[in-house]
Amino acid sequence: MTDLSTFIAGLPKAELHVHHVGSASPRIVAELAARHEGRSPVPADPEALTDYFAFRDFAHFVEVYLSVVDLIRDADDVWLLTHEVARELARQQVRYAELTVTPYSHVHRGIPAPAFCEAIEDARKRAEADFGIALRWCFDIPGEAGLPAAEQTLRIALEQRPDGLISFGLGGPEIGVPRPQFKPYFDQARAAGLRSVPHAGETTGPETIWDALRELGAERIGHGISAALDPELLAHLAERQIPLEVCPTSNVRTRAVSRIEEHPLPQLVQAGVLVTINSDDPPMFGTTLDNEYAVAARLLDAGPEGIAALARNAVTASFLEPAEQARLSGEIDAYLAAAPR
């Protein structure tokens, strides 16, 4: 039997729930902090970032996250971040990633929307040439910034429409940020051909997921773990094969789940829900996508076949063209078939 960690390390993967700024490695965060030393609370020492990224709760996580966003001051910072995120994903055999990008946060801080979009697009193309990874964008609304942020995010998406943009999302806190208020913006984004992928049901109950489905036309749900509390919702998700983007370590680090042993991943899988495994904000949470697959394997008592099935789920749930889905699924199947038994 092949060693599970070795199997995971070589497994071709798709990553569907990973945030742009939240993927900045300690090395990159420290480099950006050093560029702006004296103007940011973020430490310029990579070792000190471990303590800085110790989150008390979800609100504290948002506060720390936004302090890292503040380090992205110009288009060169955006390019560097994007290219380095792609490098790290490619090291883990990620062939395709849908990166959640929050343009409002950067435009609001003074980077012009055209320059921001040009930077991520140039870095995307360069990363594909350098690392063999295909990146696509989900432009998401930072929920804590309210309807003005929704309006500007939609405007940037529709006016700039970078080639890699495929979906429209909603992130940030769920508590005190009702999903239905964002319906007009999702309606317009969907009418323009963007797919709907809001966060819901991480720190709030199943009703938030229902709202995302009914009001925002969600085709996939970011997190969605509170679905485990609602048998009717579980049946709905399973019957319609609406995927959940599950990020186990993230849920523990933000205190959405008390302990990893209590994570509802097994209940979701047992109910027949199409579950994908993702890393969310990996360096901030002290994890990687490879580690998330290892965590999922422990929670599900899964071997190579079960792990490969989770990787295929991510391909199925992706917005890749059918031919590309078939190609990547075939690569996963071939890798599993060649693995030592």
Contacts in CASP RR format, 6 or more apart in sequence:
PFRMAT RR
TARGET T0000
AUTHOR 0000-0000-0000
METHOD contacts of the structure
MODEL  1
MTDLSTFIAGLPKAELHVHHVGSASPRIVAELAARHEGRSPVPADPEALT
DYFAFRDFAHFVEVYLSVVDLIRDADDVWLLTHEVARELARQQVRYAELT
VTPYSHVHRGIPAPAFCEAIEDARKRAEADFGIALRWCFDIPGEAGLPAA
EQTLRIALEQRPDGLISFGLGGPEIGVPRPQFKPYFDQARAAGLRSVPHA
GETTGPETIWDALRELGAERIGHGISAALDPELLAHLAERQIPLEVCPTS
NVRTRAVSRIEEHPLPQLVQAGVLVTINSDDPPMFGTTLDNEYAVAARLL
DAGPEGIAALARNAVTASFLEPAEQARLSGEIDAYLAAAPR
1 340 0 8 1.000
1 341 0 8 1.000
2 304 0 8 1.000
2 339 0 8 1.000
2 340 0 8 1.000
2 341 0 8 1.000
4 294 0 8 1.000
4 297 0 8 1.000
4 303 0 8 1.000
4 304 0 8 1.000
4 307 0 8 1.000
5 290 0 8 1.000
5 294 0 8 1.000
7 304 0 8 1.000
7 307 0 8 1.000
7 339 0 8 1.000
8 290 0 8 1.000
8 293 0 8 1.000
8 294 0 8 1.000
8 297 0 8 1.000
8 307 0 8 1.000
9 92 0 8 1.000
9 93 0 8 1.000
9 290 0 8 1.000
10 93 0 8 1.000
10 335 0 8 1.000
11 93 0 8 1.000
11 293 0 8 1.000
11 307 0 8 1.000
11 308 0 8 1.000
11 311 0 8 1.000
11 332 0 8 1.000
11 335 0 8 1.000
12 93 0 8 1.000
12 95 0 8 1.000
12 311 0 8 1.000
12 328 0 8 1.000
12 331 0 8 1.000
12 332 0 8 1.000
12 335 0 8 1.000
13 92 0 8 1.000
13 93 0 8 1.000
13 94 0 8 1.000
13 95 0 8 1.000
13 289 0 8 1.000
13 293 0 8 1.000
13 311 0 8 1.000
13 314 0 8 1.000
14 94 0 8 1.000
14 95 0 8 1.000
14 96 0 8 1.000
14 97 0 8 1.000
14 98 0 8 1.000
14 276 0 8 1.000
14 311 0 8 1.000
14 314 0 8 1.000
14 315 0 8 1.000
14 318 0 8 1.000
14 320 0 8 1.000
14 328 0 8 1.000
15 89 0 8 1.000
15 94 0 8 1.000
15 96 0 8 1.000
15 97 0 8 1.000
15 98 0 8 1.000
15 278 0 8 1.000
15 279 0 8 1.000
15 289 0 8 1.000
15 314 0 8 1.000
16 97 0 8 1.000
16 98 0 8 1.000
16 220 0 8 1.000
16 243 0 8 1.000
16 245 0 8 1.000
16 276 0 8 1.000
16 278 0 8 1.000
16 314 0 8 1.000
16 317 0 8 1.000
16 318 0 8 1.000
17 98 0 8 1.000
17 100 0 8 1.000
17 222 0 8 1.000
17 223 0 8 1.000
17 245 0 8 1.000
17 247 0 8 1.000
17 276 0 8 1.000
17 278 0 8 1.000
17 279 0 8 1.000
17 280 0 8 1.000
18 85 0 8 1.000
18 89 0 8 1.000
18 97 0 8 1.000
18 98 0 8 1.000
18 99 0 8 1.000
18 100 0 8 1.000
18 278 0 8 1.000
18 279 0 8 1.000
18 280 0 8 1.000
18 281 0 8 1.000
18 282 0 8 1.000
18 289 0 8 1.000
19 99 0 8 1.000
19 100 0 8 1.000
19 102 0 8 1.000
19 280 0 8 1.000
19 281 0 8 1.000
20 81 0 8 1.000
20 82 0 8 1.000
20 85 0 8 1.000
20 99 0 8 1.000
20 100 0 8 1.000
20 101 0 8 1.000
20 102 0 8 1.000
20 120 0 8 1.000
21 65 0 8 1.000
21 68 0 8 1.000
21 69 0 8 1.000
21 72 0 8 1.000
21 81 0 8 1.000
21 102 0 8 1.000
21 105 0 8 1.000
22 65 0 8 1.000
22 68 0 8 1.000
22 280 0 8 1.000
22 281 0 8 1.000
22 282 0 8 1.000
22 283 0 8 1.000
22 284 0 8 1.000
23 85 0 8 1.000
23 88 0 8 1.000
23 89 0 8 1.000
23 99 0 8 1.000
23 279 0 8 1.000
23 281 0 8 1.000
23 282 0 8 1.000
23 283 0 8 1.000
24 32 0 8 1.000
24 68 0 8 1.000
24 81 0 8 1.000
24 84 0 8 1.000
24 85 0 8 1.000
24 283 0 8 1.000
25 84 0 8 1.000
25 88 0 8 1.000
25 283 0 8 1.000
26 46 0 8 1.000
26 49 0 8 1.000
26 50 0 8 1.000
26 283 0 8 1.000
27 46 0 8 1.000
28 80 0 8 1.000
28 81 0 8 1.000
28 84 0 8 1.000
29 42 0 8 1.000
29 46 0 8 1.000
29 49 0 8 1.000
29 68 0 8 1.000
29 71 0 8 1.000
29 283 0 8 1.000
30 43 0 8 1.000
30 44 0 8 1.000
30 45 0 8 1.000
30 46 0 8 1.000
30 49 0 8 1.000
31 80 0 8 1.000
32 42 0 8 1.000
32 68 0 8 1.000
32 71 0 8 1.000
32 72 0 8 1.000
32 77 0 8 1.000
32 80 0 8 1.000
32 81 0 8 1.000
33 40 0 8 1.000
33 42 0 8 1.000
33 43 0 8 1.000
33 44 0 8 1.000
33 71 0 8 1.000
34 44 0 8 1.000
35 71 0 8 1.000
35 73 0 8 1.000
35 77 0 8 1.000
36 70 0 8 1.000
36 71 0 8 1.000
36 73 0 8 1.000
37 44 0 8 1.000
40 67 0 8 1.000
40 70 0 8 1.000
40 71 0 8 1.000
41 67 0 8 1.000
42 49 0 8 1.000
42 52 0 8 1.000
42 67 0 8 1.000
42 68 0 8 1.000
42 70 0 8 1.000
42 71 0 8 1.000
43 49 0 8 1.000
43 52 0 8 1.000
49 283 0 8 1.000
52 64 0 8 1.000
53 64 0 8 1.000
53 283 0 8 1.000
53 284 0 8 1.000
53 285 0 8 1.000
53 286 0 8 1.000
55 61 0 8 1.000
55 64 0 8 1.000
55 253 0 8 1.000
55 254 0 8 1.000
55 255 0 8 1.000
56 255 0 8 1.000
57 254 0 8 1.000
57 255 0 8 1.000
58 173 0 8 1.000
58 175 0 8 1.000
58 203 0 8 1.000
58 254 0 8 1.000
58 255 0 8 1.000
58 256 0 8 1.000
59 173 0 8 1.000
61 253 0 8 1.000
61 254 0 8 1.000
61 284 0 8 1.000
62 144 0 8 1.000
62 172 0 8 1.000
62 173 0 8 1.000
64 284 0 8 1.000
65 281 0 8 1.000
65 284 0 8 1.000
66 105 0 8 1.000
68 284 0 8 1.000
69 102 0 8 1.000
69 105 0 8 1.000
69 106 0 8 1.000
69 109 0 8 1.000
70 109 0 8 1.000
71 77 0 8 1.000
72 78 0 8 1.000
72 81 0 8 1.000
72 106 0 8 1.000
72 109 0 8 1.000
72 111 0 8 1.000
73 109 0 8 1.000
73 111 0 8 1.000
74 111 0 8 1.000
75 111 0 8 1.000
75 115 0 8 1.000
75 116 0 8 1.000
75 118 0 8 1.000
75 119 0 8 1.000
76 119 0 8 1.000
78 106 0 8 1.000
78 111 0 8 1.000
78 116 0 8 1.000
78 119 0 8 1.000
78 120 0 8 1.000
78 123 0 8 1.000
79 119 0 8 1.000
79 120 0 8 1.000
79 122 0 8 1.000
79 123 0 8 1.000
82 99 0 8 1.000
82 119 0 8 1.000
82 120 0 8 1.000
82 123 0 8 1.000
82 124 0 8 1.000
82 127 0 8 1.000
82 135 0 8 1.000
83 123 0 8 1.000
83 126 0 8 1.000
83 127 0 8 1.000
83 130 0 8 1.000
85 99 0 8 1.000
86 97 0 8 1.000
86 123 0 8 1.000
86 124 0 8 1.000
86 127 0 8 1.000
86 130 0 8 1.000
86 131 0 8 1.000
86 133 0 8 1.000
86 135 0 8 1.000
87 127 0 8 1.000
87 130 0 8 1.000
87 131 0 8 1.000
88 282 0 8 1.000
88 288 0 8 1.000
89 97 0 8 1.000
89 133 0 8 1.000
89 289 0 8 1.000
90 127 0 8 1.000
90 131 0 8 1.000
90 132 0 8 1.000
90 133 0 8 1.000
92 288 0 8 1.000
92 289 0 8 1.000
92 290 0 8 1.000
94 133 0 8 1.000
94 289 0 8 1.000
95 132 0 8 1.000
95 133 0 8 1.000
95 134 0 8 1.000
95 328 0 8 1.000
95 331 0 8 1.000
96 133 0 8 1.000
96 134 0 8 1.000
96 135 0 8 1.000
96 136 0 8 1.000
96 315 0 8 1.000
96 318 0 8 1.000
96 320 0 8 1.000
96 324 0 8 1.000
96 328 0 8 1.000
97 133 0 8 1.000
97 134 0 8 1.000
97 135 0 8 1.000
97 136 0 8 1.000
98 135 0 8 1.000
98 136 0 8 1.000
98 137 0 8 1.000
98 138 0 8 1.000
98 166 0 8 1.000
98 167 0 8 1.000
98 197 0 8 1.000
98 318 0 8 1.000
98 319 0 8 1.000
99 135 0 8 1.000
99 136 0 8 1.000
99 137 0 8 1.000
99 138 0 8 1.000
100 138 0 8 1.000
100 140 0 8 1.000
100 169 0 8 1.000
100 171 0 8 1.000
101 120 0 8 1.000
101 137 0 8 1.000
101 138 0 8 1.000
101 139 0 8 1.000
101 140 0 8 1.000
102 139 0 8 1.000
102 140 0 8 1.000
102 141 0 8 1.000
102 142 0 8 1.000
102 153 0 8 1.000
102 171 0 8 1.000
103 113 0 8 1.000
103 116 0 8 1.000
103 117 0 8 1.000
103 139 0 8 1.000
103 153 0 8 1.000
103 156 0 8 1.000
103 157 0 8 1.000
104 141 0 8 1.000
104 142 0 8 1.000
104 145 0 8 1.000
104 149 0 8 1.000
104 152 0 8 1.000
104 153 0 8 1.000
104 156 0 8 1.000
105 142 0 8 1.000
106 116 0 8 1.000
107 113 0 8 1.000
107 116 0 8 1.000
107 152 0 8 1.000
107 156 0 8 1.000
108 145 0 8 1.000
108 149 0 8 1.000
108 152 0 8 1.000
113 156 0 8 1.000
113 159 0 8 1.000
113 160 0 8 1.000
114 160 0 8 1.000
116 156 0 8 1.000
117 156 0 8 1.000
117 160 0 8 1.000
117 162 0 8 1.000
120 137 0 8 1.000
120 162 0 8 1.000
121 162 0 8 1.000
121 163 0 8 1.000
121 164 0 8 1.000
124 135 0 8 1.000
124 137 0 8 1.000
124 164 0 8 1.000
127 133 0 8 1.000
127 135 0 8 1.000
128 134 0 8 1.000
128 135 0 8 1.000
135 164 0 8 1.000
136 164 0 8 1.000
136 165 0 8 1.000
136 166 0 8 1.000
136 167 0 8 1.000
136 319 0 8 1.000
137 162 0 8 1.000
137 164 0 8 1.000
137 165 0 8 1.000
137 166 0 8 1.000
137 167 0 8 1.000
138 166 0 8 1.000
138 167 0 8 1.000
138 168 0 8 1.000
138 169 0 8 1.000
138 197 0 8 1.000
139 153 0 8 1.000
139 156 0 8 1.000
139 157 0 8 1.000
139 165 0 8 1.000
139 167 0 8 1.000
139 168 0 8 1.000
139 169 0 8 1.000
139 194 0 8 1.000
140 153 0 8 1.000
140 168 0 8 1.000
140 169 0 8 1.000
140 170 0 8 1.000
140 171 0 8 1.000
140 199 0 8 1.000
141 149 0 8 1.000
141 150 0 8 1.000
141 153 0 8 1.000
141 169 0 8 1.000
141 170 0 8 1.000
141 171 0 8 1.000
141 182 0 8 1.000
141 185 0 8 1.000
142 149 0 8 1.000
142 171 0 8 1.000
142 172 0 8 1.000
143 149 0 8 1.000
143 150 0 8 1.000
143 170 0 8 1.000
143 171 0 8 1.000
143 172 0 8 1.000
143 173 0 8 1.000
143 177 0 8 1.000
143 182 0 8 1.000
144 172 0 8 1.000
144 173 0 8 1.000
144 177 0 8 1.000
146 177 0 8 1.000
146 181 0 8 1.000
147 181 0 8 1.000
147 182 0 8 1.000
150 182 0 8 1.000
150 185 0 8 1.000
151 185 0 8 1.000
153 168 0 8 1.000
153 185 0 8 1.000
154 168 0 8 1.000
154 185 0 8 1.000
154 188 0 8 1.000
154 189 0 8 1.000
157 165 0 8 1.000
157 168 0 8 1.000
157 189 0 8 1.000
157 192 0 8 1.000
157 194 0 8 1.000
158 188 0 8 1.000
158 189 0 8 1.000
158 192 0 8 1.000
165 194 0 8 1.000
166 194 0 8 1.000
166 195 0 8 1.000
166 319 0 8 1.000
167 194 0 8 1.000
167 195 0 8 1.000
167 196 0 8 1.000
167 197 0 8 1.000
167 319 0 8 1.000
168 185 0 8 1.000
168 186 0 8 1.000
168 189 0 8 1.000
168 190 0 8 1.000
168 194 0 8 1.000
168 195 0 8 1.000
168 196 0 8 1.000
168 197 0 8 1.000
169 186 0 8 1.000
169 196 0 8 1.000
169 197 0 8 1.000
169 198 0 8 1.000
169 199 0 8 1.000
170 179 0 8 1.000
170 182 0 8 1.000
170 186 0 8 1.000
170 198 0 8 1.000
170 199 0 8 1.000
170 200 0 8 1.000
170 212 0 8 1.000
170 216 0 8 1.000
171 198 0 8 1.000
171 199 0 8 1.000
172 199 0 8 1.000
173 203 0 8 1.000
174 199 0 8 1.000
174 200 0 8 1.000
174 201 0 8 1.000
174 202 0 8 1.000
174 203 0 8 1.000
174 204 0 8 1.000
174 208 0 8 1.000
175 203 0 8 1.000
175 204 0 8 1.000
178 211 0 8 1.000
179 198 0 8 1.000
179 200 0 8 1.000
179 208 0 8 1.000
179 211 0 8 1.000
179 212 0 8 1.000
179 215 0 8 1.000
179 216 0 8 1.000
180 211 0 8 1.000
180 215 0 8 1.000
182 198 0 8 1.000
182 215 0 8 1.000
182 216 0 8 1.000
183 215 0 8 1.000
183 216 0 8 1.000
186 196 0 8 1.000
186 198 0 8 1.000
186 215 0 8 1.000
186 216 0 8 1.000
186 217 0 8 1.000
189 196 0 8 1.000
190 196 0 8 1.000
190 217 0 8 1.000
195 219 0 8 1.000
195 220 0 8 1.000
195 319 0 8 1.000
196 216 0 8 1.000
196 217 0 8 1.000
196 218 0 8 1.000
196 219 0 8 1.000
196 220 0 8 1.000
197 218 0 8 1.000
197 219 0 8 1.000
197 220 0 8 1.000
197 221 0 8 1.000
197 222 0 8 1.000
197 245 0 8 1.000
198 212 0 8 1.000
198 216 0 8 1.000
198 218 0 8 1.000
198 221 0 8 1.000
198 222 0 8 1.000
199 221 0 8 1.000
199 222 0 8 1.000
199 223 0 8 1.000
200 208 0 8 1.000
200 209 0 8 1.000
200 211 0 8 1.000
200 212 0 8 1.000
200 218 0 8 1.000
200 221 0 8 1.000
200 222 0 8 1.000
200 223 0 8 1.000
200 224 0 8 1.000
201 208 0 8 1.000
201 209 0 8 1.000
201 221 0 8 1.000
201 223 0 8 1.000
201 224 0 8 1.000
201 225 0 8 1.000
201 226 0 8 1.000
201 227 0 8 1.000
202 222 0 8 1.000
202 223 0 8 1.000
202 224 0 8 1.000
202 225 0 8 1.000
202 226 0 8 1.000
202 251 0 8 1.000
202 254 0 8 1.000
202 256 0 8 1.000
203 254 0 8 1.000
203 256 0 8 1.000
204 226 0 8 1.000
205 226 0 8 1.000
205 229 0 8 1.000
206 226 0 8 1.000
206 227 0 8 1.000
206 229 0 8 1.000
206 230 0 8 1.000
206 233 0 8 1.000
208 226 0 8 1.000
209 221 0 8 1.000
209 224 0 8 1.000
209 226 0 8 1.000
209 227 0 8 1.000
209 230 0 8 1.000
209 233 0 8 1.000
210 233 0 8 1.000
212 218 0 8 1.000
212 221 0 8 1.000
213 221 0 8 1.000
213 236 0 8 1.000
213 242 0 8 1.000
218 242 0 8 1.000
219 242 0 8 1.000
220 242 0 8 1.000
220 243 0 8 1.000
220 244 0 8 1.000
220 245 0 8 1.000
220 317 0 8 1.000
221 227 0 8 1.000
221 237 0 8 1.000
221 242 0 8 1.000
221 243 0 8 1.000
221 244 0 8 1.000
221 245 0 8 1.000
222 244 0 8 1.000
222 245 0 8 1.000
223 244 0 8 1.000
223 245 0 8 1.000
223 246 0 8 1.000
223 247 0 8 1.000
223 251 0 8 1.000
223 256 0 8 1.000
224 244 0 8 1.000
224 245 0 8 1.000
224 246 0 8 1.000
225 244 0 8 1.000
225 246 0 8 1.000
225 251 0 8 1.000
225 256 0 8 1.000
225 257 0 8 1.000
225 263 0 8 1.000
225 264 0 8 1.000
225 265 0 8 1.000
225 268 0 8 1.000
227 233 0 8 1.000
227 234 0 8 1.000
227 237 0 8 1.000
227 244 0 8 1.000
227 268 0 8 1.000
227 273 0 8 1.000
228 234 0 8 1.000
228 264 0 8 1.000
228 267 0 8 1.000
228 268 0 8 1.000
228 271 0 8 1.000
234 267 0 8 1.000
234 268 0 8 1.000
234 271 0 8 1.000
234 272 0 8 1.000
234 273 0 8 1.000
235 271 0 8 1.000
236 242 0 8 1.000
237 244 0 8 1.000
237 271 0 8 1.000
237 273 0 8 1.000
237 274 0 8 1.000
238 271 0 8 1.000
238 272 0 8 1.000
238 273 0 8 1.000
238 274 0 8 1.000
241 274 0 8 1.000
242 273 0 8 1.000
242 274 0 8 1.000
243 273 0 8 1.000
243 274 0 8 1.000
243 275 0 8 1.000
243 276 0 8 1.000
243 313 0 8 1.000
243 316 0 8 1.000
243 317 0 8 1.000
244 268 0 8 1.000
244 273 0 8 1.000
244 274 0 8 1.000
244 275 0 8 1.000
244 276 0 8 1.000
245 276 0 8 1.000
245 278 0 8 1.000
245 317 0 8 1.000
246 265 0 8 1.000
246 268 0 8 1.000
246 275 0 8 1.000
246 276 0 8 1.000
246 277 0 8 1.000
246 278 0 8 1.000
246 296 0 8 1.000
247 277 0 8 1.000
247 278 0 8 1.000
247 279 0 8 1.000
247 280 0 8 1.000
247 292 0 8 1.000
248 257 0 8 1.000
248 260 0 8 1.000
248 263 0 8 1.000
248 265 0 8 1.000
248 277 0 8 1.000
248 292 0 8 1.000
248 295 0 8 1.000
248 296 0 8 1.000
248 299 0 8 1.000
249 260 0 8 1.000
249 279 0 8 1.000
249 280 0 8 1.000
249 285 0 8 1.000
249 286 0 8 1.000
249 287 0 8 1.000
249 291 0 8 1.000
249 292 0 8 1.000
249 295 0 8 1.000
250 256 0 8 1.000
250 279 0 8 1.000
250 280 0 8 1.000
250 281 0 8 1.000
250 285 0 8 1.000
250 287 0 8 1.000
251 257 0 8 1.000
251 263 0 8 1.000
252 258 0 8 1.000
252 259 0 8 1.000
252 260 0 8 1.000
252 263 0 8 1.000
253 284 0 8 1.000
253 285 0 8 1.000
253 286 0 8 1.000
257 263 0 8 1.000
257 264 0 8 1.000
260 295 0 8 1.000
260 299 0 8 1.000
263 299 0 8 1.000
265 275 0 8 1.000
265 296 0 8 1.000
265 299 0 8 1.000
265 300 0 8 1.000
266 299 0 8 1.000
266 300 0 8 1.000
268 275 0 8 1.000
269 275 0 8 1.000
269 300 0 8 1.000
274 313 0 8 1.000
274 316 0 8 1.000
274 317 0 8 1.000
275 310 0 8 1.000
275 313 0 8 1.000
276 310 0 8 1.000
276 313 0 8 1.000
276 314 0 8 1.000
276 317 0 8 1.000
277 289 0 8 1.000
277 292 0 8 1.000
277 293 0 8 1.000
277 296 0 8 1.000
277 310 0 8 1.000
277 313 0 8 1.000
277 314 0 8 1.000
278 289 0 8 1.000
278 292 0 8 1.000
278 314 0 8 1.000
279 285 0 8 1.000
279 287 0 8 1.000
279 288 0 8 1.000
279 289 0 8 1.000
279 291 0 8 1.000
279 292 0 8 1.000
282 288 0 8 1.000
282 289 0 8 1.000
287 295 0 8 1.000
293 307 0 8 1.000
293 310 0 8 1.000
293 311 0 8 1.000
296 302 0 8 1.000
296 307 0 8 1.000
296 310 0 8 1.000
297 303 0 8 1.000
297 306 0 8 1.000
297 307 0 8 1.000
300 306 0 8 1.000
302 309 0 8 1.000
302 310 0 8 1.000
304 336 0 8 1.000
304 339 0 8 1.000
305 336 0 8 1.000
308 332 0 8 1.000
308 333 0 8 1.000
308 335 0 8 1.000
308 336 0 8 1.000
311 332 0 8 1.000
312 329 0 8 1.000
312 332 0 8 1.000
312 333 0 8 1.000
315 325 0 8 1.000
315 328 0 8 1.000
315 329 0 8 1.000
315 332 0 8 1.000
316 325 0 8 1.000
316 329 0 8 1.000
318 325 0 8 1.000
320 328 0 8 1.000
END
